[in-house]
Protein backbone atom coordinates (compact mmCIF):
# COMPACT_ATOMS: atom_id res chain seq x y z
CA UNK A 1 0.00 0.00 0.00
CA UNK A 2 2.79 2.37 0.98
CA UNK A 3 4.79 1.59 -2.17
CA UNK A 4 1.76 2.32 -4.37
CA UNK A 5 1.24 5.67 -2.64
CA UNK A 6 4.90 6.62 -2.98
CA UNK A 7 4.88 5.77 -6.69
CA UNK A 8 1.84 8.00 -7.13
CA UNK A 9 3.58 10.88 -5.36
CA UNK A 10 6.64 10.43 -7.60
CA UNK A 11 4.47 10.54 -10.74
CA UNK A 12 2.90 13.81 -9.64
CA UNK A 13 6.28 15.42 -9.09
CA UNK A 14 7.40 14.32 -12.56
CA UNK A 15 4.18 15.60 -14.16
CA UNK A 16 4.78 19.09 -12.76
CA UNK A 17 7.59 19.57 -15.27
CA UNK A 18 5.22 19.55 -18.29
CA UNK A 19 4.68 23.01 -19.82
CA UNK A 20 2.00 24.15 -22.23
CA UNK A 21 2.37 27.19 -24.47
CA UNK A 22 -1.38 28.02 -24.42
CA UNK A 23 -2.44 30.07 -21.38
CA UNK A 24 -5.89 28.41 -21.20
CA UNK A 25 -4.27 24.96 -21.28
CA UNK A 26 -1.76 26.09 -18.69
CA UNK A 27 -4.55 27.35 -16.41
CA UNK A 28 -6.38 24.04 -16.72
CA UNK A 29 -3.16 22.17 -15.99
CA UNK A 30 -2.52 24.32 -12.93
CA UNK A 31 -6.04 23.65 -11.64
CA UNK A 32 -5.58 19.91 -12.14
CA UNK A 33 -2.17 20.09 -10.53
CA UNK A 34 -3.55 21.90 -7.48
CA UNK A 35 -6.13 19.15 -7.01
CA UNK A 36 -3.50 16.50 -7.59
CA UNK A 37 -1.18 18.10 -5.03
CA UNK A 38 -3.95 18.14 -2.41
CA UNK A 39 -4.49 14.44 -3.06
CA UNK A 40 -0.76 13.76 -2.84
CA UNK A 41 -0.58 15.66 0.44
CA UNK A 42 -3.24 13.35 1.84
CA UNK A 43 -1.27 10.39 0.53
CA UNK A 44 1.93 11.65 2.19
CA UNK A 45 0.06 11.88 5.48
CA UNK A 46 -1.20 8.35 4.97
CA UNK A 47 2.36 7.16 4.27
CA UNK A 48 3.41 8.66 7.60
CA UNK A 49 0.54 6.83 9.32
CA UNK A 50 1.59 3.59 7.63
CA UNK A 51 5.16 4.08 8.87
CA UNK A 52 3.85 4.75 12.38
CA UNK A 53 1.70 1.61 12.19
CA UNK A 54 4.62 -0.52 11.00
CA UNK A 55 6.68 0.77 13.94
CA UNK A 56 3.86 -0.14 16.33
CA UNK A 57 3.84 -3.66 14.88
CA UNK A 58 7.59 -3.96 15.46
CA UNK A 59 7.22 -2.61 19.01
CA UNK A 60 4.34 -5.01 19.77
CA UNK A 61 1.93 -2.12 20.36
CA UNK A 62 -0.26 -2.54 17.28
CA UNK A 63 -4.00 -2.73 17.83
CA UNK A 64 -4.14 -0.74 21.07
CA UNK A 65 -5.91 2.60 21.42
CA UNK A 66 -3.45 5.45 21.91
CA UNK A 67 -5.93 7.26 24.14
CA UNK A 68 -7.35 4.67 26.53
CA UNK A 69 -5.14 1.62 25.89
CA UNK A 70 -7.86 -0.92 25.14
CA UNK A 71 -7.67 -3.21 22.14
CA UNK A 72 -9.04 -1.80 18.90
CA UNK A 73 -11.60 -4.14 17.38
CA UNK A 74 -10.49 -6.48 14.61
CA UNK A 75 -13.18 -5.19 12.26
CA UNK A 76 -11.98 -1.62 12.78
CA UNK A 77 -8.39 -2.67 12.04
CA UNK A 78 -9.49 -4.57 8.95
CA UNK A 79 -11.36 -1.50 7.71
CA UNK A 80 -8.51 0.89 8.57
CA UNK A 81 -5.22 -0.88 9.35
CA UNK A 82 -3.69 2.43 10.48
CA UNK A 83 -6.36 3.03 13.14
CA UNK A 84 -4.80 4.30 16.36
CA UNK A 85 -7.98 4.97 18.37
CA UNK A 86 -10.79 2.66 19.47
CA UNK A 87 -14.30 3.42 18.28
CA UNK A 88 -15.31 5.35 21.41
CA UNK A 89 -12.14 7.50 21.52
CA UNK A 90 -12.37 8.17 17.80
CA UNK A 91 -15.96 9.31 18.21
CA UNK A 92 -14.99 11.65 21.06
CA UNK A 93 -12.07 13.06 19.01
CA UNK A 94 -14.36 13.72 16.04
CA UNK A 95 -16.89 15.51 18.25
CA UNK A 96 -14.12 17.68 19.69
CA UNK A 97 -12.96 18.51 16.14
CA UNK A 98 -16.48 19.52 15.16
CA UNK A 99 -16.82 21.71 18.24
CA UNK A 100 -13.47 23.42 17.62
CA UNK A 101 -14.37 23.92 13.95
CA UNK A 102 -17.59 25.71 14.85
CA UNK A 103 -16.04 28.01 17.43
Order of alpha helices (4+ residues) and beta strands (2+ residues): alpha-alpha-alpha-alpha
